[in-house]
Amino acid sequence: MVHETAISKKAETQLLPVNGTTPLMGAIHLAMEKGVGVDVLAKLLEMQERWEANQARKAFEEAFAAFKSGAPKLEKTKEVSFGGKGAAYKYTPLDVIANALGPQLANHGLSYNWKQESNKESITVTCILRHVDGHSIENTLSAGADPSGSKNSIQAIGSTVSYLRRYTLLGVLGMATSDEDTDGITMGNAVDFVANMEAASDMDELARAYKEAVQAALKASDSKAVKIFMEAKNRRAAELAKRGRNPGE
């Protein structure tokens, strides 16, 4: 037993990096020549795995730090206009984020992908950021399907998946779009909420659509969205009132 412990300690010393490599085979051959048992060989493999995992983690952290130091600023390039005085919303679409960050990540040996799960209540998306040496980190978000704007079931799922992909990617990278990033699921689908109000055929439908929109905006603590929805509601209410006075229009 003392003999095997001594060999194990000597082998562990030999597992330290030499010119960027670890002489695992040499350590195993040494253990075999000394007639040690399978348990010692298993420990050698465990040591090698721990060392490789630690090196992979360090490589990931160095690459991630290098990426962050030169990461481009994410500008809000897409604008959705709703009429009224200055009622507009700008945000950074997922494809713009991917095109801006993808090449920069690749330059540092980093890449990302998503995995997705769903049930009757919610959709869960996980973004995995991985380094070429094998270390990875994850960020996971869940949300229900988004039926706003009269989407069908497939569109509702697609809208939520797009939102979750966008924010899990930003989250795993520890990034936000430029300025104050308040464009959550409400603002990401602001055009749908407005379209729902514009499609209202009477004041009751308009009231329901407006309530849905404002509740979502308040939940997201987005005062800009509330203003946009109020303008859309008032605009449609005026149109419906005019139609009531002039039924033939």
C-alpha positions as CSV (number, residue, x, y, z in Angstrom):
1,M,0.0,0.0,0.0
2,V,2.9,2.3,0.9
3,H,4.5,1.3,-2.4
4,E,1.4,2.2,-4.5
5,T,1.0,5.6,-2.7
6,A,4.6,6.5,-3.4
7,I,4.1,5.6,-7.1
8,S,0.9,7.6,-7.2
9,K,2.6,10.7,-5.8
10,K,5.5,10.3,-8.3
11,A,3.1,9.8,-11.1
12,E,1.1,12.9,-10.1
13,T,4.3,15.0,-10.2
14,Q,4.9,13.6,-13.7
15,L,1.5,14.8,-14.8
16,L,2.5,18.4,-14.4
17,P,2.8,20.1,-17.8
18,V,6.1,19.8,-19.6
19,N,6.5,22.0,-22.7
20,G,2.7,22.3,-22.9
21,T,2.0,18.5,-22.6
22,T,1.4,16.0,-19.8
23,P,3.3,12.7,-20.0
24,L,0.3,10.6,-19.0
25,M,1.5,7.5,-20.9
26,G,4.9,7.8,-19.2
27,A,3.3,7.9,-15.8
28,I,1.1,4.9,-16.7
29,H,4.1,2.9,-18.0
30,L,5.9,3.7,-14.8
31,A,3.0,2.5,-12.7
32,M,2.8,-0.7,-14.8
33,E,6.5,-1.4,-14.5
34,K,6.2,-1.1,-10.7
35,G,3.4,-3.6,-10.7
36,V,0.8,-1.2,-9.2
37,G,-2.9,-2.1,-9.3
38,V,-5.8,-0.9,-11.4
39,D,-6.8,1.6,-8.7
40,V,-3.6,3.6,-9.2
41,L,-4.0,3.6,-12.9
42,A,-7.6,4.8,-12.5
43,K,-6.3,7.6,-10.2
44,L,-3.8,8.6,-12.9
45,L,-6.6,8.9,-15.5
46,E,-8.7,11.0,-13.0
47,M,-5.7,13.3,-12.4
48,Q,-5.3,13.8,-16.2
49,E,-9.0,14.5,-16.6
50,R,-8.9,17.1,-13.8
51,W,-5.9,18.7,-15.2
52,E,-7.4,18.9,-18.7
53,A,-10.6,20.3,-17.3
54,N,-8.8,23.0,-15.4
55,Q,-6.7,23.9,-18.4
56,A,-9.8,24.1,-20.6
57,R,-11.5,26.4,-18.0
58,K,-8.4,28.7,-17.9
59,A,-8.3,28.8,-21.7
60,F,-12.0,29.7,-21.8
61,E,-11.6,32.5,-19.3
62,E,-8.7,34.0,-21.2
63,A,-10.5,33.8,-24.5
64,F,-13.7,35.2,-23.0
65,A,-11.8,38.1,-21.4
66,A,-10.1,38.9,-24.7
67,F,-13.5,38.8,-26.5
68,K,-15.1,41.1,-23.9
69,S,-12.2,43.6,-24.1
70,G,-12.9,44.2,-27.8
71,A,-16.6,43.3,-28.2
72,P,-18.5,45.6,-30.5
73,K,-21.2,47.8,-29.3
74,L,-24.6,46.5,-30.2
75,E,-26.6,49.3,-31.8
76,K,-30.4,49.3,-32.0
77,T,-30.8,49.2,-35.8
78,K,-34.4,48.3,-36.4
79,E,-37.2,50.8,-35.9
80,V,-40.9,50.1,-35.6
81,S,-43.0,53.2,-36.1
82,F,-46.6,53.5,-34.9
83,G,-47.6,56.9,-36.0
84,G,-48.3,59.7,-33.6
85,K,-45.7,62.2,-32.4
86,G,-42.4,60.4,-32.1
87,A,-44.0,57.0,-31.3
88,A,-41.3,54.7,-32.4
89,Y,-39.3,51.8,-30.9
90,K,-35.8,50.8,-31.8
91,Y,-34.2,47.5,-31.0
92,T,-31.4,45.1,-32.0
93,P,-32.7,42.1,-33.9
94,L,-31.2,38.6,-33.2
95,D,-29.6,38.4,-36.7
96,V,-27.8,41.7,-36.2
97,I,-26.5,40.5,-32.8
98,A,-25.3,37.2,-34.4
99,N,-23.6,38.9,-37.3
100,A,-21.9,41.4,-35.1
101,L,-20.7,39.0,-32.4
102,G,-20.2,35.7,-34.4
103,P,-16.9,36.6,-36.1
104,Q,-15.5,38.2,-32.9
105,L,-16.3,35.1,-30.9
106,A,-14.7,32.9,-33.6
107,N,-11.5,34.9,-33.5
108,H,-11.1,33.8,-29.8
109,G,-12.1,30.2,-30.4
110,L,-15.6,30.7,-29.0
111,S,-18.9,29.6,-30.4
112,Y,-22.5,29.3,-29.3
113,N,-25.6,27.2,-29.9
114,W,-29.0,26.7,-28.4
115,K,-31.0,23.8,-27.1
116,Q,-34.8,24.0,-26.6
117,E,-37.4,22.2,-24.6
118,S,-41.1,22.8,-24.2
119,N,-44.2,21.6,-22.4
120,K,-47.8,22.8,-22.2
121,E,-46.9,25.7,-19.9
122,S,-43.7,27.1,-21.2
123,I,-40.8,27.1,-23.7
124,T,-37.2,26.8,-22.3
125,V,-34.2,27.9,-24.3
126,T,-30.6,27.4,-23.2
127,C,-27.7,29.2,-24.9
128,I,-24.4,27.3,-24.6
129,L,-21.1,29.3,-25.0
130,R,-18.2,26.9,-25.8
131,H,-14.5,27.2,-26.2
132,V,-12.5,25.0,-28.7
133,D,-10.7,23.4,-25.7
134,G,-14.0,22.1,-24.4
135,H,-15.1,24.3,-21.5
136,S,-18.6,25.8,-21.7
137,I,-21.1,27.9,-19.8
138,E,-24.9,28.1,-20.2
139,N,-27.7,30.6,-19.7
140,T,-31.4,29.4,-19.6
141,L,-34.6,31.3,-19.8
142,S,-38.3,30.2,-20.0
143,A,-41.5,31.9,-21.1
144,G,-44.9,31.0,-22.4
145,A,-45.9,31.1,-26.0
146,D,-46.7,34.7,-27.1
147,P,-50.1,34.9,-28.8
148,S,-50.2,38.7,-28.9
149,G,-51.3,40.3,-32.2
150,S,-53.5,37.4,-33.2
151,K,-50.7,35.0,-33.9
152,N,-51.5,31.4,-34.7
153,S,-50.0,28.7,-32.4
154,I,-46.9,28.2,-34.5
155,Q,-46.2,31.9,-34.8
156,A,-46.7,32.3,-31.0
157,I,-44.0,29.7,-30.3
158,G,-41.7,31.2,-32.9
159,S,-42.0,34.6,-31.4
160,T,-41.1,33.4,-27.9
161,V,-38.2,31.2,-29.2
162,S,-36.7,34.2,-31.0
163,Y,-37.0,36.3,-27.9
164,L,-35.5,33.7,-25.6
165,R,-32.6,33.0,-28.1
166,R,-31.9,36.7,-28.2
167,Y,-31.8,37.2,-24.4
168,T,-30.0,33.9,-23.5
169,L,-27.3,34.9,-26.0
170,L,-26.9,38.3,-24.5
171,G,-27.1,36.8,-21.0
172,V,-24.4,34.2,-21.5
173,L,-22.1,36.9,-22.9
174,G,-23.0,39.4,-20.2
175,M,-23.9,42.0,-22.8
176,A,-26.8,44.4,-23.5
177,T,-27.8,46.5,-26.5
178,S,-26.7,50.1,-26.5
179,D,-28.5,52.6,-24.4
180,E,-31.0,51.4,-21.8
181,D,-32.0,47.9,-22.8
182,T,-35.7,47.7,-21.9
183,D,-37.0,46.0,-25.0
184,G,-38.3,42.9,-23.4
185,I,-40.9,40.6,-24.8
186,T,-43.5,43.4,-24.7
187,M,-41.5,45.8,-26.9
188,G,-40.1,43.0,-29.0
189,N,-43.7,42.4,-30.0
190,A,-44.9,46.0,-29.8
191,V,-46.0,46.0,-33.4
192,D,-48.3,43.0,-32.7
193,F,-50.0,44.7,-29.7
194,V,-50.6,47.8,-31.8
195,A,-51.8,45.8,-34.7
196,N,-54.3,44.1,-32.4
197,M,-55.7,47.5,-31.4
198,E,-55.8,48.7,-35.0
199,A,-57.8,45.6,-35.9
200,A,-60.5,46.2,-33.2
201,S,-63.9,46.4,-34.8
202,D,-65.6,48.1,-31.8
203,M,-64.8,49.9,-28.5
204,D,-65.1,46.6,-26.5
205,E,-62.5,44.9,-28.6
206,L,-60.3,47.9,-28.5
207,A,-60.5,48.0,-24.7
208,R,-59.5,44.4,-24.4
209,A,-56.6,44.8,-26.8
210,Y,-55.4,47.9,-25.0
211,K,-55.6,46.2,-21.6
212,E,-53.6,43.3,-22.8
213,A,-50.9,45.6,-24.2
214,V,-50.6,47.9,-21.2
215,Q,-50.5,45.0,-18.7
216,A,-47.6,43.5,-20.7
217,A,-45.8,46.9,-20.8
218,L,-46.3,47.5,-17.1
219,K,-45.0,44.0,-16.3
220,A,-41.9,44.9,-18.3
221,S,-41.7,48.3,-16.5
222,D,-41.6,49.9,-19.9
223,S,-43.0,53.4,-19.8
224,K,-42.2,54.0,-23.5
225,A,-44.4,51.1,-24.5
226,V,-47.3,52.4,-22.3
227,K,-47.1,55.7,-24.2
228,I,-47.0,54.0,-27.6
229,F,-50.0,51.8,-26.7
230,M,-52.0,54.8,-25.4
231,E,-51.4,56.7,-28.7
232,A,-52.5,53.6,-30.7
233,K,-55.6,53.2,-28.6
234,N,-56.6,56.9,-28.8
235,R,-56.0,56.8,-32.6
236,R,-58.2,53.8,-33.1
237,A,-60.9,55.1,-30.7
238,A,-61.1,58.3,-32.8
239,E,-61.4,56.2,-36.0
240,L,-64.2,54.1,-34.5
241,A,-66.0,57.2,-33.2
242,K,-65.9,58.7,-36.7
243,R,-67.2,55.5,-38.2
244,G,-70.1,55.6,-35.7
245,R,-71.0,59.0,-36.9
246,N,-70.6,58.1,-40.5
247,P,-71.6,54.4,-40.9
248,G,-71.1,54.4,-44.6
249,E,-67.4,55.1,-44.4
